[in-house]
Amino acid sequence: MPRPNDQTYFVPTPSGTTIFLRTFLPWQLVRFAWINLKMVRMISIGHHGEAPMWQWRKLEPSEPAAQKEIRP
């Protein structure tokens, strides 16, 4: 029986599926690509203030890109 001042720690052990996914190279590449795409989106939002519009529509070569008005 533990004493009241003793700390007990529970360390979970990973399942077989978790160990497999941690060592499976194709899954790691998919996760790497997904995380990088999320970072690129976050960085572009930080630079432009919104998600890039090229994801939803294409600009015609003759059409100028819309400029957002910046107010202090």
N, C-alpha and C positions, 0 to 999 in steps of 0.2 A: 504494500500500500504506500503510495507516495505521501511524503510529508507536505503540509500546506505551503511551505516556502520553496519546495522543489519545482523546477520548471520541467514540464514534459514537452517534447517536441514530436510532432507527427510528420514524418517525411514520406510523401506519396511516391510510390514507385510507378514509372511509366508502363503503360500496357504494351503488348506486342505490336499493336498498330501504331502507336506513337513512336516507338523505336524504329519501326520500318520507315515511317514517313520522314523521320529525322535523318535517315541515312540513304534515302532513295533520291538519287541525283536529279531525275526529271522533275520530281515534285519540288525540289529545292530551286530549280531553274524557273519553274512557273511562279513560285512565291517571290523569287528575286525580281522577276519582270513585273509582277503585279505591284510590289512595293515601290519599285522605281517609277512606274506610271503614276502612282498616287503622289509621289514626291514631286514629279514634274508638274502635275496639276496644282499642287499646293504652292509651288514656287511661282508658277505663272499667275495664280490668283494674287500672290503677294506683289508681283511686279505690275500687274495690270488692274488690280482691284476687283476682278471678276474672272470667271472661267473663260478661256479663249473661245471665241465665236467660231473658229474653224471646225470645231467639233460638231456643230449643228448646221452650218450653212457654208456654202462656198461663195467667195466674192468673185465677181466677174473681173477680168483684167482692167476694164475701163472704169469700173466702179471704185471710187476711193473708199478707204476704210473709215468707218465712223470714228470720230474723235470725241472722247468724253470730256466734258467741261469740268475742270478742276476748280473748286471753290475753296478758299482758305478758311 
